[in-house]
Amino acid sequence: MATKTRPLASLDKVDRELAQLNAQREKLIRTQQDAILHQLRIYAAKALECGISAKALAEEIADVTRARSQKTDGKPRRGRRPVGITKGMRQTFSKRPVAMKYISPEGHTWSGLGRAPGWIAGYSKEDREQFLIEKLPAALPSDN
């Protein structure tokens, strides 16, 4: 039984189509992630307005993440890897979530690790103290 082989030009065409589909898939994933992050920022800002501290929000997110990882019951997790993370890069990330250290007036947070985001990059290290989460609850009005 002889097998029919595809001409090389057809394989190139299929490879191009596959690359285009993969690019579309990654774009859709990024769009969905951006929409979710936008909603999360809105809810975080509302929570801060209601007096819920950024530290409490970070702990809640860590609890949800921890509960999700415990669902696997020691079995290896299945599914796709987060966008932009390759197998070799996994070893460089910390296994524990890092607590947020700074918060912007709009509700954006930063752990103080890595490159500073735009909203705080222009401030010197001494001037960044005004954005410390530790100092935030004292500045919030009390309910009394």
Secondary structure as GFF3:
##gff-version 3
##sequence-region A 1 144
A	DSSP	alpha_helix	8	49	.	.	.	ID=ss1
A	DSSP	alpha_helix	54	70	.	.	.	ID=ss2
A	DSSP	three_ten_helix	87	92	.	.	.	ID=ss3
A	DSSP	beta_strand	102	103	.	.	.	ID=ss4
A	DSSP	beta_strand	109	110	.	.	.	ID=ss5
A	DSSP	alpha_helix	118	121	.	.	.	ID=ss6
A	DSSP	three_ten_helix	127	131	.	.	.	ID=ss7
A	DSSP	alpha_helix	136	139	.	.	.	ID=ss8
###
